[in-house]
């Protein structure tokens, strides 16, 4: 009981009246005892409230919660380092120095509007600042998940790669991306015409795309992206740390600079 016990013991040991018991008659003694018992009860109640008030005052001074059962404030959690995963660069040609300290891998869907935003707002500046200077190697992997037209586009990129024109097709898709609801571009005939404008052998391209020759690669990219933690596009890894979405250039710059510093 803490402070409560102290007050009760003082009362019980010192009594209430100063007159010794031996000098009183039996009726006075009984009256005194009765009075003492009543006073004990009153003092117990008073001491309880006094103790409660003491706790509240102490709590107000410390900014805590009153009462002996107050839950302590949890210790601050130490921020955890972002999880790193092992992600391969895939089968498309990698831009930049293959021995670069930092590897950036972009999982994307050619029909995804946010992927187009990343291409427009981030990719060219990233290539200029880091890839062209030998600090970063940049890789692209298909994450064709927006329906059949996305799968056709991914296969077209694979067929372009067969003729050494992957990055040409990659850039064409984003620079000429129609609204997501418009899938008219993504047919064998239309993409074969595009292949011709990009300098490809159209017969070879048509045969490749019609047969879904590299569907296995498309499926593998999607599966490996999902395994690495990608659940939507764009999903970009900087030395194995995932950056989700079309973040501003500064977000990628910060991550790359940190990786270059070995952090």
Backbone as JSON, one array per atom type, in Angstrom:
{
  "sequence": "XXXXXXXXXXXXXXXXXXXXXXXXXXXXXXXXXXXXXXXXXXXXXXXXXXXXXXXXXXXXXXXXXXXXXXXXXXXXXXXXXXXXXXXXXXXXXXXXXXXXXXXXXXXXXXXXXXXXXXXXXXXXXXXXXXXXXXXXXXXXXXXXXXXXXXXXXXXXXXXXXXXXXXXXXXXXXXXXXXXXXXXXXXXXXXXXXXXXXXXXXXXXXXXXXXXXXXXXXXXXXXXXXXXXXXXXXXXXXXXXXXXXXXXXXXXXXXXXXXXXXXX",
  "N": [[0.81, -1.21, 0.0], [2.17, 1.15, 0.24], [2.37, 4.52, 0.86], [-0.03, 4.55, 2.21], [0.02, 2.53, 4.21], [1.86, 3.5, 6.05], [0.52, 5.7, 7.31], [-1.63, 4.4, 8.6], [-0.32, 2.69, 10.43], [0.9, 4.52, 12.08], [-1.34, 5.67, 13.27], [-2.45, 3.42, 14.59], [-0.43, 2.8, 16.42], [0.0, 5.05, 17.96], [-2.52, 5.91, 18.75], [-5.63, 7.82, 19.33], [-6.51, 9.45, 21.34], [-4.95, 11.24, 24.1], [-5.05, 10.5, 26.74], [-4.09, 7.98, 29.01], [-5.16, 4.53, 28.86], [-5.46, 3.09, 31.26], [-6.51, 4.83, 33.14], [-9.18, 5.13, 32.69], [-12.71, 4.21, 32.89], [-14.64, 1.17, 32.28], [-16.78, 1.68, 30.51], [-15.98, 4.04, 29.3], [-13.71, 3.15, 28.12], [-14.72, 1.31, 26.24], [-16.17, 3.09, 24.71], [-14.12, 4.66, 23.73], [-12.69, 2.73, 22.26], [-14.63, 2.1, 20.39], [-14.88, 4.53, 19.14], [-12.27, 4.78, 18.18], [-12.21, 2.65, 16.37], [-14.03, 3.58, 14.47], [-12.72, 5.9, 13.64], [-10.46, 4.76, 12.56], [-11.5, 3.5, 10.29], [-12.38, 5.77, 8.89], [-9.93, 7.06, 8.54], [-8.57, 5.23, 6.96], [-10.06, 5.34, 4.59], [-9.65, 8.04, 3.97], [-6.89, 8.04, 3.65], [-6.64, 6.46, 1.41], [-7.76, 8.05, -0.62], [-5.97, 10.15, -0.44], [-3.61, 8.95, -1.23], [-4.3, 8.32, -3.87], [-4.58, 10.87, -4.92], [-1.97, 11.76, -4.65], [-0.64, 10.12, -6.51], [-1.81, 11.04, -8.88], [-0.92, 13.7, -8.99], [1.84, 13.28, -9.19], [1.87, 12.01, -11.63], [0.98, 14.01, -13.33], [3.14, 15.76, -13.2], [5.13, 14.32, -14.48], [4.05, 13.83, -16.89], [2.82, 11.45, -17.41], [0.49, 8.64, -17.21], [-1.97, 8.46, -14.72], [-1.9, 6.27, -11.84], [-0.92, 3.01, -10.7], [-0.87, 1.02, -12.54], [-0.24, 1.95, -15.02], [0.54, 1.8, -18.45], [3.78, 1.44, -19.66], [5.55, 3.66, -21.88], [6.32, 2.48, -25.08], [9.61, 1.57, -26.18], [11.41, 3.46, -28.61], [11.38, 2.33, -31.96], [14.05, 1.0, -33.82], [14.83, 2.04, -37.04], [14.6, -0.23, -39.73], [16.87, -1.5, -42.15], [16.23, -1.31, -45.67], [14.93, -4.21, -47.29], [16.96, -6.4, -49.21], [17.01, -8.05, -52.33], [17.92, -10.76, -54.48], [18.15, -10.18, -57.8], [18.08, -10.96, -61.17], [19.42, -9.62, -64.28], [18.06, -10.32, -66.52], [17.26, -11.13, -70.0], [17.5, -9.18, -71.93], [19.57, -6.73, -73.64], [21.89, -4.97, -71.61], [22.18, -1.61, -70.58], [25.04, 0.45, -70.38], [27.98, 0.24, -68.24], [28.97, -2.96, -67.64], [30.36, -3.73, -65.43], [29.72, -1.97, -63.52], [29.24, -0.38, -60.31], [26.69, -0.18, -59.36], [23.53, -1.59, -60.03], [20.63, -1.1, -61.82], [17.38, -2.22, -62.19], [14.56, -2.35, -64.08], [11.29, -3.33, -63.85], [8.56, -3.5, -65.91], [5.47, -2.67, -67.65], [4.63, -2.29, -70.99], [2.29, -0.99, -71.61], [1.54, 0.38, -69.42], [0.6, 3.39, -67.9], [1.98, 4.7, -65.82], [4.46, 3.63, -66.06], [5.23, 4.75, -68.44], [5.4, 7.37, -67.56], [7.56, 7.17, -65.8], [9.54, 6.53, -67.65], [9.59, 8.91, -69.16], [10.04, 10.97, -67.24], [12.16, 10.18, -65.63], [13.96, 8.14, -66.63], [15.61, 8.96, -68.87], [17.15, 11.02, -67.74], [18.41, 9.65, -65.69], [19.96, 7.86, -67.15], [21.67, 9.65, -68.46], [23.04, 10.87, -66.27], [24.11, 8.75, -64.78], [24.37, 6.22, -66.15], [25.66, 6.75, -68.61], [27.98, 7.76, -67.58], [29.27, 5.64, -66.54], [28.72, 4.71, -63.99], [26.48, 3.25, -63.37], [24.67, 0.33, -64.36], [21.95, -0.36, -66.49], [18.96, -2.14, -66.67], [16.18, -3.72, -68.32], [13.12, -5.41, -67.67], [10.4, -7.44, -68.67], [7.11, -7.0, -67.39], [4.45, -8.05, -67.92], [1.3, -7.57, -67.32], [-1.14, -6.42, -67.74], [-3.14, -7.53, -69.29], [-4.03, -9.24, -72.44], [-3.06, -7.59, -74.58], [-0.81, -6.43, -73.47], [0.84, -8.63, -73.22], [1.27, -9.2, -75.91], [2.74, -6.93, -76.63], [5.01, -7.3, -75.04], [6.04, -9.64, -76.16], [6.61, -8.62, -78.68], [8.71, -6.93, -78.07], [10.6, -8.82, -77.41], [10.93, -10.07, -79.89], [11.95, -7.97, -81.33], [14.34, -7.72, -80.02], [15.61, -10.0, -80.91], [16.56, -9.17, -83.33], [18.38, -7.3, -82.6], [17.25, -4.9, -81.84], [16.03, -4.13, -79.49], [16.05, -1.88, -77.62], [15.25, 0.16, -79.28], [12.61, -0.56, -79.88], [11.57, -0.57, -77.3], [11.77, 2.19, -76.62], [10.1, 3.24, -78.58], [7.57, 2.18, -77.89], [6.97, 3.54, -75.47], [7.14, 6.25, -76.19], [5.07, 6.46, -77.94], [2.79, 5.63, -76.68], [-0.56, 4.72, -76.45], [-3.79, 5.65, -74.95], [-4.7, 3.62, -72.11], [-7.02, 2.17, -72.56], [-7.09, 1.83, -75.26], [-6.22, -0.56, -77.42], [-5.46, -0.98, -79.99], [-3.0, -0.74, -81.27], [-1.56, -3.02, -80.68], [-1.25, -5.43, -82.36], [-0.35, -8.11, -84.58], [-0.08, -7.28, -87.25], [0.05, -4.42, -87.1], [2.25, -4.02, -85.39], [4.24, -5.21, -86.85], [4.5, -3.42, -88.92], [5.51, -1.27, -87.46], [7.95, -2.41, -86.72], [9.19, -2.44, -89.19], [9.57, 0.31, -89.68], [11.51, 0.76, -87.84], [13.69, -0.42, -88.85], [13.84, -3.2, -89.02], [13.82, -6.62, -90.21], [10.91, -7.36, -91.67], [9.52, -9.73, -92.33], [10.8, -11.68, -90.8], [10.28, -10.64, -88.27], [7.45, -10.7, -88.17], [6.97, -13.47, -88.34], [8.17, -14.32, -85.97], [6.65, -12.95, -83.99], [4.05, -13.84, -84.5], [4.22, -16.49, -83.79], [4.62, -16.35, -81.1], [7.22, -16.66, -80.15], [9.0, -16.15, -78.08], [7.61, -16.45, -75.71], [8.12, -17.87, -73.42], [10.23, -16.47, -72.24], [8.91, -14.09, -71.59], [7.04, -14.99, -69.71], [8.81, -15.91, -67.77], [10.12, -13.55, -66.92], [7.96, -12.2, -65.69], [7.32, -14.01, -63.63], [9.72, -14.06, -62.13], [9.86, -11.42, -61.37], [7.6, -11.22, -59.7], [8.38, -13.02, -57.71], [10.46, -11.59, -56.62], [9.16, -9.59, -55.36], [7.69, -7.71, -56.73], [4.61, -6.26, -57.4], [3.14, -4.65, -58.94], [3.36, -2.11, -61.53], [5.46, 0.72, -62.34], [8.21, -1.28, -61.12], [11.2, -0.91, -59.61], [14.51, -1.91, -59.12], [17.28, -1.03, -57.17], [20.35, -2.0, -56.84], [19.2, -4.31, -55.75], [17.29, -3.32, -53.96], [13.96, -2.49, -53.7], [12.17, 0.03, -55.39], [9.08, 1.37, -55.44], [6.77, 2.22, -57.92], [6.24, 5.24, -59.96], [8.3, 7.15, -58.97], [9.65, 10.42, -58.09], [12.55, 11.79, -59.8], [14.52, 12.45, -57.92], [14.2, 10.57, -55.88], [15.24, 8.22, -56.96], [17.82, 9.08, -57.5], [18.78, 9.54, -54.92], [18.75, 6.92, -53.88], [20.55, 5.64, -55.61], [22.92, 7.11, -55.21], [23.37, 6.48, -52.55], [23.83, 3.73, -52.77], [26.16, 3.78, -54.33], [27.86, 4.84, -52.5], [28.22, 2.73, -50.9], [26.41, 2.12, -48.9]],
  "CA": [[0.0, 0.0, 0.0], [3.05, 2.31, 0.21], [2.12, 5.6, 1.79], [-1.21, 4.25, 3.01], [0.41, 1.72, 5.37], [2.54, 4.36, 7.01], [-0.44, 6.46, 8.08], [-2.4, 3.5, 9.46], [0.53, 2.23, 11.53], [1.06, 5.63, 13.03], [-2.58, 5.79, 14.02], [-2.61, 2.26, 15.46], [0.57, 2.77, 17.48], [-0.06, 6.25, 18.8], [-3.89, 6.16, 19.21], [-6.23, 9.1, 18.99], [-6.54, 10.25, 22.56], [-3.7, 11.27, 24.83], [-5.23, 9.97, 28.08], [-3.8, 6.54, 29.1], [-6.3, 3.64, 29.01], [-5.6, 2.61, 32.64], [-7.2, 5.82, 33.95], [-10.56, 5.23, 32.24], [-13.56, 3.08, 33.26], [-14.92, 0.24, 31.19], [-17.66, 2.27, 29.5], [-15.17, 4.99, 28.56], [-12.79, 2.38, 27.27], [-15.47, 0.79, 25.11], [-16.5, 4.21, 23.86], [-12.9, 5.03, 23.03], [-12.41, 1.71, 21.27], [-15.59, 2.26, 19.31], [-14.49, 5.74, 18.41], [-11.04, 4.46, 17.45], [-12.51, 1.83, 15.2], [-14.64, 4.44, 13.47], [-11.69, 6.78, 13.12], [-9.58, 3.94, 11.72], [-12.18, 3.35, 9.0], [-12.34, 7.07, 8.22], [-8.56, 7.35, 8.13], [-8.24, 4.34, 5.83], [-10.68, 5.91, 3.39], [-8.97, 9.28, 3.66], [-5.55, 7.75, 3.16], [-6.77, 5.95, 0.04], [-7.92, 9.2, -1.52], [-4.73, 10.92, -0.43], [-2.66, 8.24, -2.08], [-4.72, 8.49, -5.26], [-4.25, 12.24, -5.31], [-0.51, 11.82, -4.78], [-0.3, 9.5, -7.8], [-2.23, 11.92, -9.97], [-0.01, 14.84, -9.02], [3.13, 12.8, -9.72], [1.69, 11.73, -13.05], [0.9, 15.29, -14.05], [4.49, 16.32, -13.27], [5.96, 13.54, -15.41], [3.36, 13.69, -18.17], [2.38, 10.07, -17.59], [-0.88, 8.3, -16.9], [-2.1, 8.2, -13.29], [-2.17, 4.9, -11.44], [0.25, 2.13, -10.66], [-0.93, 0.06, -13.64], [-0.05, 2.65, -16.29], [1.36, 1.07, -19.41], [4.95, 2.24, -20.02], [5.69, 4.03, -23.29], [7.26, 1.56, -25.75], [10.86, 2.16, -26.66], [11.39, 3.79, -30.04], [11.88, 1.25, -32.81], [15.17, 1.37, -34.69], [14.45, 1.79, -38.44], [15.28, -1.35, -40.36], [17.38, -1.26, -43.5], [15.37, -1.92, -46.68], [15.31, -5.57, -47.66], [17.58, -6.59, -50.51], [16.75, -9.34, -52.96], [18.76, -11.06, -55.65], [17.38, -10.08, -59.03], [18.91, -11.01, -62.37], [19.18, -8.56, -65.25], [17.22, -10.82, -67.61], [17.89, -11.5, -71.27], [17.66, -8.03, -72.82], [20.89, -6.09, -73.5], [21.99, -4.02, -70.5], [22.82, -0.34, -70.93], [26.08, 0.92, -69.47], [29.14, -0.56, -67.86], [28.55, -4.21, -66.98], [31.08, -3.86, -64.17], [29.35, -0.82, -62.68], [29.01, -0.7, -58.91], [25.24, -0.17, -59.1], [22.67, -2.14, -61.06], [19.22, -0.69, -61.74], [16.56, -3.12, -62.99], [13.2, -1.84, -64.17], [10.22, -4.22, -64.26], [7.51, -2.61, -66.4], [4.52, -3.09, -68.68], [4.69, -1.25, -72.03], [1.01, -0.28, -71.68], [1.3, 1.03, -68.12], [0.84, 4.84, -67.97], [2.99, 5.12, -64.85], [5.76, 3.24, -66.63], [5.53, 5.81, -69.42], [5.8, 8.54, -66.78], [8.93, 6.9, -65.34], [10.38, 6.64, -68.84], [9.68, 10.31, -69.56], [10.51, 11.88, -66.19], [13.31, 9.68, -64.86], [14.92, 7.25, -67.29], [16.61, 9.65, -69.69], [18.06, 11.75, -66.86], [19.2, 8.64, -64.99], [20.96, 7.36, -68.11], [22.65, 10.71, -68.68], [23.83, 11.15, -65.08], [24.75, 7.59, -64.15], [24.73, 5.14, -67.07], [26.67, 7.25, -69.56], [29.21, 8.07, -66.84], [29.87, 4.38, -66.11], [28.45, 4.41, -62.58], [25.31, 2.37, -63.24], [24.16, -0.42, -65.51], [20.48, -0.27, -66.47], [18.33, -3.28, -67.34], [14.72, -3.73, -68.4], [12.49, -6.72, -67.73], [8.95, -7.38, -68.89], [6.15, -7.37, -66.34], [3.24, -7.91, -68.74], [0.2, -8.06, -66.49], [-2.35, -5.64, -67.98], [-4.01, -8.18, -70.26], [-3.44, -9.82, -73.65], [-2.31, -6.62, -75.38], [0.5, -6.27, -72.81], [1.62, -9.81, -73.56], [1.69, -9.01, -77.3], [3.82, -5.93, -76.63], [6.2, -7.92, -74.46], [6.58, -10.54, -77.18], [7.17, -7.8, -79.75], [10.02, -6.48, -77.6], [11.49, -9.98, -77.52], [11.23, -10.28, -81.31], [12.86, -6.88, -81.71], [15.65, -8.06, -79.45], [16.19, -11.02, -81.78], [17.23, -8.46, -84.42], [19.24, -6.27, -82.05], [16.51, -3.63, -81.82], [15.17, -4.06, -78.3], [15.91, -0.55, -77.04], [14.48, 0.95, -80.24], [11.2, -0.89, -79.67], [11.29, -0.09, -75.94], [11.53, 3.63, -76.67], [8.93, 3.5, -79.42], [6.35, 1.87, -77.14], [6.67, 4.58, -74.49], [6.95, 7.55, -76.85], [3.84, 6.41, -78.73], [1.82, 4.87, -75.89], [-1.94, 5.22, -76.5], [-4.51, 5.45, -73.68], [-4.73, 2.2, -71.72], [-8.21, 1.51, -73.11], [-6.9, 1.65, -76.7], [-5.27, -1.66, -77.65], [-5.4, -1.21, -81.44], [-1.61, -0.83, -81.73], [-0.9, -4.26, -80.28], [-1.6, -6.55, -83.22], [0.79, -8.57, -85.38], [0.07, -6.44, -88.44], [0.49, -3.06, -86.75], [3.6, -4.03, -84.82], [5.16, -5.54, -87.94], [4.75, -2.14, -89.6], [6.42, -0.53, -86.58], [9.26, -3.04, -86.84], [9.77, -1.99, -90.45], [10.05, 1.69, -89.53], [12.68, 0.74, -86.95], [14.79, -1.04, -89.57], [13.9, -4.66, -88.85], [13.31, -7.49, -91.25], [9.5, -7.51, -91.28], [9.11, -11.13, -92.41], [11.34, -12.35, -89.62], [9.55, -10.14, -87.1], [6.08, -11.23, -88.2], [7.02, -14.89, -88.02], [8.5, -14.42, -84.54], [5.54, -12.49, -83.14], [2.88, -14.71, -84.72], [4.45, -17.77, -83.11], [4.94, -16.13, -79.67], [8.46, -17.42, -80.06], [9.72, -15.93, -76.8], [6.64, -16.38, -74.62], [8.77, -18.42, -72.23], [10.97, -15.37, -71.61], [7.92, -13.17, -71.03], [6.53, -15.62, -68.49], [9.89, -15.98, -66.78], [10.29, -12.22, -66.36], [6.85, -11.94, -64.77], [7.45, -14.89, -62.46], [10.86, -13.64, -61.32], [9.48, -10.15, -60.76], [6.7, -11.52, -58.59], [9.18, -13.65, -56.67], [11.3, -10.55, -56.01], [8.32, -8.67, -54.59], [6.98, -6.76, -57.58], [3.18, -6.58, -57.48], [2.57, -3.69, -59.88], [4.41, -1.46, -62.32], [6.8, 0.14, -62.44], [8.94, -1.71, -59.93], [12.6, -0.72, -59.99], [15.47, -2.32, -58.1], [18.59, -0.39, -57.14], [21.17, -2.99, -56.11], [18.35, -5.26, -55.03], [16.3, -2.65, -53.11], [12.83, -2.14, -54.55], [11.49, 1.33, -55.36], [7.76, 1.1, -56.01], [6.06, 3.28, -58.59], [6.93, 6.28, -60.72], [8.79, 8.14, -58.01], [10.42, 11.51, -58.71], [13.96, 11.49, -60.08], [15.32, 12.58, -56.71], [14.14, 9.32, -55.11], [16.19, 7.29, -57.58], [19.14, 9.65, -57.32], [19.17, 9.29, -53.52], [19.02, 5.49, -53.73], [21.76, 5.31, -56.36], [24.07, 7.71, -54.51], [23.59, 5.67, -51.35], [24.45, 2.47, -53.2], [27.51, 4.08, -54.77], [28.64, 5.08, -51.29], [28.35, 1.46, -50.18], [25.5, 2.1, -47.75]],
  "C": [[0.85, 1.27, 0.0], [2.72, 3.32, 1.27], [0.93, 5.34, 2.69], [-0.84, 3.52, 4.29], [1.05, 2.58, 6.44], [1.55, 5.11, 7.88], [-1.24, 5.59, 9.03], [-1.58, 3.03, 10.64], [0.75, 3.33, 12.55], [-0.19, 5.77, 13.88], [-2.72, 4.65, 15.02], [-1.61, 2.29, 16.61], [0.44, 3.95, 18.44], [-1.46, 6.54, 19.33], [-4.38, 7.53, 18.81], [-6.23, 10.03, 20.2], [-5.22, 10.18, 23.29], [-3.81, 10.68, 26.22], [-4.96, 8.48, 28.1], [-5.05, 5.73, 29.36], [-6.53, 3.24, 30.46], [-6.41, 3.55, 33.5], [-8.67, 5.96, 33.56], [-11.36, 4.02, 32.7], [-13.93, 2.29, 32.02], [-15.78, 0.87, 30.1], [-16.89, 3.28, 28.66], [-14.23, 4.27, 27.59], [-13.5, 1.86, 26.03], [-15.83, 1.91, 24.13], [-15.29, 4.65, 23.04], [-12.56, 4.04, 21.93], [-13.33, 1.84, 20.07], [-15.25, 3.46, 18.45], [-13.24, 5.49, 17.57], [-11.31, 3.66, 16.19], [-13.12, 2.68, 14.08], [-13.61, 5.35, 12.82], [-10.71, 6.03, 12.21], [-10.18, 3.8, 10.32], [-12.1, 4.65, 8.21], [-10.94, 7.37, 7.7], [-8.11, 6.48, 6.95], [-8.78, 4.91, 4.53], [-9.96, 7.17, 2.96], [-7.58, 9.02, 3.08], [-5.57, 7.21, 1.73], [-6.87, 7.1, -0.96], [-6.67, 10.06, -1.57], [-3.68, 10.27, -1.32], [-2.99, 8.39, -3.55], [-4.36, 9.87, -5.78], [-2.75, 12.41, -5.51], [-0.04, 11.26, -6.11], [-0.64, 10.4, -8.98], [-1.29, 13.11, -10.12], [1.33, 14.44, -9.63], [3.03, 12.55, -11.22], [1.66, 13.0, -13.87], [2.28, 15.91, -14.2], [5.34, 15.62, -14.31], [5.32, 13.39, -16.78], [2.87, 12.3, -18.43], [0.93, 9.89, -17.28], [-0.96, 7.93, -15.44], [-2.36, 6.73, -13.04], [-0.94, 4.05, -11.53], [0.27, 1.15, -11.81], [-0.76, 0.73, -15.0], [0.9, 1.87, -17.19], [2.55, 1.93, -19.81], [4.99, 2.52, -21.52], [6.71, 3.1, -23.95], [8.52, 2.3, -26.2], [10.77, 2.41, -28.15], [12.03, 2.66, -30.85], [13.01, 1.77, -33.7], [14.78, 1.05, -36.13], [15.29, 0.65, -39.04], [15.74, -0.98, -41.77], [16.46, -1.93, -44.51], [15.88, -3.3, -47.07], [15.92, -5.59, -49.05], [17.26, -7.98, -51.03], [17.69, -9.52, -54.14], [17.88, -11.08, -56.89], [18.34, -10.09, -60.22], [18.53, -9.92, -63.36], [18.33, -9.03, -66.43], [18.0, -11.02, -68.9], [18.03, -10.34, -72.26], [19.04, -7.41, -72.62], [20.84, -5.02, -72.4], [22.71, -2.76, -70.98], [23.9, -0.01, -69.9], [27.17, -0.11, -69.2], [28.7, -1.81, -67.09], [29.28, -4.46, -65.68], [30.78, -2.7, -63.22], [29.02, -1.28, -61.27], [27.52, -0.85, -58.59], [24.49, -0.72, -60.3], [21.23, -1.71, -60.81], [18.43, -1.57, -62.71], [15.11, -2.66, -62.92], [12.25, -2.93, -64.67], [9.04, -3.34, -64.67], [6.65, -3.28, -67.45], [4.49, -1.96, -69.71], [3.39, -0.46, -72.14], [0.7, 0.49, -70.41], [1.58, 2.53, -68.2], [1.87, 5.35, -66.98], [4.39, 4.71, -65.29], [6.2, 4.26, -67.67], [6.0, 7.08, -68.7], [7.24, 8.37, -66.27], [9.91, 7.05, -66.5], [10.64, 8.11, -69.19], [10.39, 11.18, -68.52], [11.84, 11.46, -65.54], [14.38, 9.03, -65.73], [16.0, 7.98, -68.07], [17.62, 10.41, -68.83], [18.97, 10.8, -66.1], [20.32, 8.11, -65.89], [22.06, 8.4, -68.33], [23.6, 10.86, -67.49], [24.64, 9.95, -64.59], [25.19, 6.49, -65.12], [25.84, 5.58, -68.01], [28.0, 7.57, -68.89], [29.86, 6.81, -66.26], [29.58, 3.98, -64.68], [27.37, 3.36, -62.39], [25.11, 1.58, -64.52], [22.65, -0.51, -65.36], [19.88, -1.4, -67.29], [16.81, -3.14, -67.3], [14.23, -5.17, -68.42], [11.0, -6.56, -67.87], [8.18, -7.75, -67.63], [4.77, -7.15, -66.96], [2.03, -8.47, -68.0], [-1.11, -7.31, -66.74], [-3.22, -6.23, -69.1], [-3.29, -8.65, -71.51], [-2.62, -8.84, -74.48], [-0.92, -6.38, -74.78], [1.41, -7.44, -73.14], [2.12, -9.72, -75.0], [2.86, -8.02, -77.37], [5.11, -6.52, -76.09], [6.86, -8.87, -75.46], [7.2, -9.76, -78.34], [8.55, -7.28, -79.36], [11.04, -7.6, -77.7], [11.89, -10.22, -78.98], [12.13, -9.18, -81.84], [14.27, -7.17, -81.2], [16.37, -9.11, -80.3], [16.96, -10.37, -82.93], [18.09, -7.3, -83.91], [18.58, -4.91, -81.92], [15.63, -3.48, -80.57], [14.96, -2.65, -77.82], [15.17, 0.39, -77.99], [12.98, 0.71, -80.04], [10.74, -0.41, -78.29], [10.93, 1.4, -75.98], [10.29, 3.97, -77.49], [7.64, 3.28, -78.63], [5.99, 3.0, -76.17], [6.42, 5.95, -75.13], [5.63, 7.62, -77.62], [2.72, 5.66, -77.99], [0.42, 5.49, -75.99], [-2.59, 5.11, -75.12], [-4.65, 3.95, -73.39], [-5.91, 1.46, -72.33], [-8.08, 1.22, -74.62], [-5.81, 0.6, -76.94], [-5.03, -1.91, -79.14], [-3.97, -1.34, -81.97], [-1.07, -2.25, -81.64], [-1.45, -5.47, -81.05], [-0.35, -6.93, -84.03], [1.01, -7.64, -86.57], [0.63, -5.06, -88.08], [1.91, -3.05, -86.21], [4.64, -4.44, -85.85], [5.49, -4.27, -88.73], [5.72, -1.28, -88.77], [7.84, -1.09, -86.71], [9.96, -2.6, -88.12], [10.3, -0.57, -90.35], [11.3, 1.76, -88.65], [13.85, -0.02, -87.59], [14.91, -2.53, -89.43], [13.42, -5.38, -90.11], [11.86, -7.84, -90.87], [9.02, -8.96, -91.36], [9.57, -11.9, -91.18], [10.57, -11.93, -88.36], [8.14, -10.72, -87.05], [6.05, -12.7, -87.8], [7.26, -15.1, -86.52], [7.3, -14.07, -83.67], [4.32, -13.39, -83.28], [3.0, -16.01, -83.93], [4.65, -17.62, -81.6], [6.23, -16.87, -79.31], [9.14, -17.31, -78.71], [8.77, -15.8, -75.61], [7.24, -16.91, -73.31], [9.55, -17.33, -71.49], [10.03, -14.38, -70.93], [7.38, -13.71, -69.71], [7.58, -15.65, -67.38], [10.13, -14.62, -66.13], [9.2, -11.91, -65.33], [7.0, -12.74, -63.48], [8.59, -14.43, -61.54], [10.6, -12.27, -60.67], [8.58, -10.35, -59.56], [7.46, -12.13, -57.41], [10.02, -12.62, -55.91], [10.49, -9.53, -55.23], [7.59, -7.63, -55.41], [5.51, -7.19, -57.66], [2.44, -5.62, -58.41], [3.7, -3.0, -60.61], [4.31, 0.05, -62.22], [7.34, -0.29, -61.08], [10.42, -1.73, -60.28], [13.52, -1.08, -58.83], [16.78, -1.55, -58.27], [19.47, -1.24, -56.24], [20.31, -3.86, -55.2], [17.33, -4.65, -54.11], [15.19, -2.1, -53.99], [12.33, -0.72, -54.31], [10.19, 1.14, -56.12], [7.2, 2.36, -56.68], [6.93, 4.28, -59.33], [7.32, 7.42, -59.78], [9.54, 9.26, -58.74], [11.89, 11.11, -58.9], [14.81, 11.52, -58.82], [15.32, 11.31, -55.86], [15.13, 8.3, -55.65], [17.63, 7.78, -57.39], [19.66, 9.37, -55.9], [19.55, 7.83, -53.33], [20.33, 5.1, -54.42], [23.0, 5.86, -55.66], [24.4, 6.93, -53.24], [24.27, 4.36, -51.7], [25.88, 2.68, -53.65], [28.44, 4.31, -53.57], [28.82, 3.82, -50.45], [27.45, 1.34, -48.97], [24.29, 1.23, -48.05]]
}
